[in-house]
Every structure is written in structure tokens, then in C-alpha cells.
Amino acid sequence: MSGGLLKRLAVVATTVHGGDGWLHWDAPPQCPNIEDVTTRIEHYVGAVAEDPSIEVDAKIDGEGLRLRLQTRISGRDEVREVTAESCETLADVVALIVAVSIDPVRTVTQLPDPSEYAASTTLAPTEDIEAGLAPGEIDEPMSFPSAPVTEPPGARALEIELAAAGGVDFGSTAAVSGGPRLGVALRWPRVIAALDGFYIVPRLATRTDPTAQVLVHLGAAQARTCFRAPIRRVDLQGCGAVELGAQRGDGRLAPGSRVAHALWVAVAAAVGLRVPLTRRLAFSTMIEAVVPVRRPAFELGEGAAATEVFRSPSVVARIWIGLSWIAKRRP
């Protein structure tokens, strides 16, 4: 068996609390196991209950002892990479970072007092190595380049999410209706940009004098921007959107009835709720208030003699319920 294959077999992945547990640990066998890492975390913050708002993925490369730590706690994603000389040090790093993210106040109270180190540590005198200088004499002050200022890891963490939903529509067609909705979204820690497409199944509008009917459909795309407010397991969202699509009216009964199309342009405001079910799957619901920029109408006849059969209302309401799936995470 080749050496490369032996190295790959030496990496053992273990998981606490089952496949959807909050901590995922992937490390060589000579490193601390997942129970030991969990114990170190609980030393700072106590027992950590199963909570979908807490996700930790830690992986140690056995050859270079490089740690890649990805955390998602209360909706905030962070990715860090750390290199150390021992697995023990990396396990301590994971425990401290995770504990600070969960409960920084309690973690600080569990840290040792720095004065204990200061009282027991003395600085040994050193000899000047620069020829011709008296002890303690400095030729020139030393200068060090300042470290560049960078954003904290994970500040721009991105998730690509796919969503499917069904909804009830009040007003887009001639009666209460509904239909499917599909979309894709880019999710940052505080902002969501989404593009959806939806179809509202047709409903029949009827006029008795003169007798006429029109079957009204609506299909449109919606571009939406939302602001997130994570509260423990729940992700609250406030959104603004624009819609562009078409209404179709199929005329019936009246002489000369035909199919007509009208442009649909609208603005919308919405509030939403997202609840994670697993690490990637989530339940979501949203309520929208939609205002058509122009109100399409379908009429019988032409000009001054035209009789209106259906006109879109000033405000349309919709309720959506669905599921979403995080297809990809990018740091």
C-alpha cells in the first residue's frame, strides 16, 4: 500500500450528537478526539445544547498541522486558518474561539489571571552584540512595519441558497388564487439578494350585463433585497422588491372575445421568517404587500363603448410557505 494512501487512511472524521450535530471534528488519530474538544469548550461555557443556530466545522491537515475552522453562530459566519506545532494547541484554539463566539463574558471569566504569569516571570539581562557599543547603548531605534488592516475572517461569508414555495394570492387574478414560486438567493451575514419567478394560476372574472368572461393569469419575476435580523434559531427578514411580468386575459362568451396581454410592473414590501431544520435545510414563510405601478384592465369592446370586465386592485396580498436549501458556502 502506498504512503499517500496510508496518510489518507490515517485521517479519521468523527461527529458528536449525530450527523446534524453542532460540532464536526476531522483530525489525525494522534490529535485530541471530539469528546476532548467538547470538554474543553464546556470548560468555558458549560454544556452546549443542540441548537441549529450553532454550527462548527474544524479540520486539521495531518501533514502540516494546519487548522481550518468554520463557525456559524447566531447567523454570523466566520472562517479561520491556523498553523501550530501540536494538535493540543490547535484543539485549545478551537475551544477558545468557539467559546468566545457563544458566550464571551463567561469565557473571559474562566481564563487564568494574567498577573499570575507576570509575577512569576522575570526578564534575564542580555548582552549587546553590536561591536563598539557600551552596555545599554542603542545605535539607532529599530522600526517595524505595521501590519495591514484587514477585515475579520468570515465578515463577507456568502451562502448560495435555492428555494421552492407555494403561495396564496389575493387580487392578482379575478379571485383568490395561488401558485408555485422558485428562486435563488445570495445570503451574506446581514443582507440577502434574491431573484424569484412565480406563476399565479388563472381565475375567471364574470360580467352579467352584457355577459362576458375573462380568464386572468399572472406570471412574473421578482428581484428582492432583504435585511436579516438573526434571533437565536430564527432569522427575521424585512424586504423590498420589484416585479416585472405579464397578465393574460382569455376572453369568453362575448362576440369577438380574444386573448389579450398586459404588462405587470409592481413594487412590494415583505416580512419573512426562516427557521433552520438541519445544517442546510430551512423552513421559510413570507407575507407580501404588492402595489401595481399600473393596474392592468381587461375590457369588452373598444373606445368609449368599452365595458370593463376585470381590473387589478390597488394592493395585492400574498402569503408564501416553502423550503430552502443552502447549495454552497463560500468564505
QUIKA-V87031 format. One record per backbone hydrogen bond with DSSP energy under -0.5 kcal/mol. NH is the residue of the N-H (numbers start at 0). CO is the residue of the C=O. E is the energy in kcal/mol with one decimal. If there is no record, write none. Layout:
BEGIN
<<NH;CO;E> <NH;CO;E>>
END
This chain:
BEGIN
<<5;1;-1.8> <6;2;-2.0> <7;3;-1.7> <8;4;-2.3> <9;5;-1.2> <10;6;-0.5> <10;7;-0.9> <11;9;-0.6> <11;26;-1.4> <13;24;-2.4> <15;22;-1.4> <20;17;-1.7> <23;55;-2.7> <24;13;-1.7> <25;57;-2.3> <26;11;-1.5> <28;9;-1.1> <30;27;-1.8> <36;32;-2.0> <37;33;-2.4> <38;34;-2.1> <39;35;-2.0> <40;36;-2.1> <41;37;-2.6> <42;38;-1.3> <43;39;-0.7> <43;40;-1.2> <44;40;-1.9> <45;41;-2.0> <48;46;-0.6> <53;50;-2.4> <54;52;-0.5> <54;71;-1.9> <55;21;-2.6> <56;69;-3.1> <57;23;-2.9> <58;67;-2.0> <59;25;-2.8> <60;58;-0.5> <60;65;-2.7> <61;59;-0.6> <64;60;-1.6> <65;60;-0.8> <66;81;-4.0> <67;58;-2.7> <68;66;-0.5> <68;79;-2.9> <69;56;-3.1> <69;67;-0.5> <70;77;-2.7> <71;54;-2.8> <72;75;-1.9> <73;52;-1.9> <75;72;-1.5> <76;74;-0.6> <77;70;-2.4> <79;68;-2.8> <81;66;-2.3> <83;64;-1.8> <89;85;-1.4> <90;86;-2.7> <91;87;-2.1> <92;88;-2.1> <93;89;-2.4> <94;90;-2.4> <95;91;-2.5> <96;92;-2.6> <97;93;-2.4> <98;94;-2.3> <99;95;-2.5> <100;96;-2.0> <101;97;-1.8> <102;98;-2.9> <103;99;-0.5> <106;102;-2.1> <107;103;-2.2> <108;104;-1.5> <109;105;-0.8> <109;106;-1.1> <110;106;-0.6> <110;107;-1.0> <115;112;-1.6> <116;112;-0.6> <116;113;-0.7> <117;113;-2.0> <118;114;-2.4> <119;115;-0.9> <120;116;-0.5> <120;117;-0.7> <123;121;-0.5> <130;128;-0.6> <132;129;-1.4> <136;133;-2.6> <149;147;-0.5> <154;151;-1.9> <156;153;-1.8> <157;329;-3.1> <158;186;-2.1> <159;327;-2.9> <160;158;-0.6> <160;184;-2.8> <161;324;-2.8> <162;182;-2.4> <163;322;-2.4> <164;180;-2.6> <165;320;-2.4> <166;178;-2.0> <167;318;-2.2> <168;176;-2.9> <169;316;-3.0> <170;168;-0.6> <176;168;-2.5> <178;166;-1.4> <180;164;-2.2> <181;196;-2.3> <182;162;-2.1> <183;194;-2.0> <184;160;-2.7> <185;192;-2.9> <186;158;-3.1> <186;184;-0.5> <187;185;-0.6> <187;190;-3.2> <191;225;-2.5> <192;185;-2.4> <193;223;-3.0> <194;183;-2.4> <195;221;-2.7> <196;181;-2.8> <197;219;-2.5> <198;179;-1.7> <199;217;-3.2> <200;177;-2.7> <200;198;-0.6> <202;215;-1.5> <204;202;-0.5> <204;213;-3.0> <206;211;-3.1> <208;209;-0.6> <211;206;-2.6> <212;251;-1.8> <213;204;-2.3> <214;249;-1.9> <215;202;-2.8> <215;213;-0.7> <216;247;-2.6> <217;199;-1.4> <218;245;-2.0> <219;197;-2.1> <220;243;-2.4> <221;195;-2.8> <222;241;-2.1> <223;193;-2.8> <223;221;-0.5> <224;239;-2.5> <225;191;-2.6> <226;237;-2.4> <227;189;-2.6> <228;235;-2.5> <230;233;-3.5> <233;230;-2.3> <234;273;-2.7> <235;228;-1.6> <235;233;-0.7> <236;271;-2.1> <237;226;-1.8> <238;269;-2.9> <239;224;-2.2> <240;267;-2.3> <241;222;-1.9> <242;265;-3.1> <243;220;-2.2> <244;263;-2.6> <245;218;-2.5> <246;261;-2.9> <247;216;-1.5> <248;259;-3.0> <249;214;-2.1> <250;248;-0.8> <250;257;-2.3> <251;212;-2.7> <253;251;-2.4> <256;253;-1.6> <259;248;-2.7> <261;246;-2.6> <263;244;-2.5> <264;262;-0.6> <265;242;-1.8> <266;290;-2.1> <267;240;-2.4> <268;288;-2.0> <269;238;-2.0> <270;286;-1.8> <271;236;-2.5> <272;284;-2.5> <273;234;-1.6> <274;282;-3.0> <275;232;-0.9> <276;280;-2.9> <277;280;-2.1> <281;323;-2.1> <282;274;-2.8> <283;321;-2.5> <284;272;-2.1> <285;319;-2.2> <286;270;-2.4> <287;317;-2.7> <288;268;-2.5> <289;315;-3.6> <290;266;-3.0> <291;289;-0.5> <292;264;-3.1> <293;264;-0.9> <295;293;-0.9> <297;309;-3.1> <299;306;-3.6> <300;298;-0.6> <304;301;-1.1> <305;302;-1.6> <306;299;-3.2> <308;297;-2.7> <309;297;-1.8> <311;295;-2.4> <312;170;-0.6> <315;289;-3.3> <316;169;-1.6> <317;287;-1.9> <318;167;-2.0> <319;285;-2.9> <320;165;-2.4> <321;283;-2.7> <322;163;-2.2> <323;281;-2.3> <324;161;-3.1> <325;279;-1.7> <326;159;-2.1> <326;324;-0.9> <327;159;-1.4> <329;157;-3.4>>
END
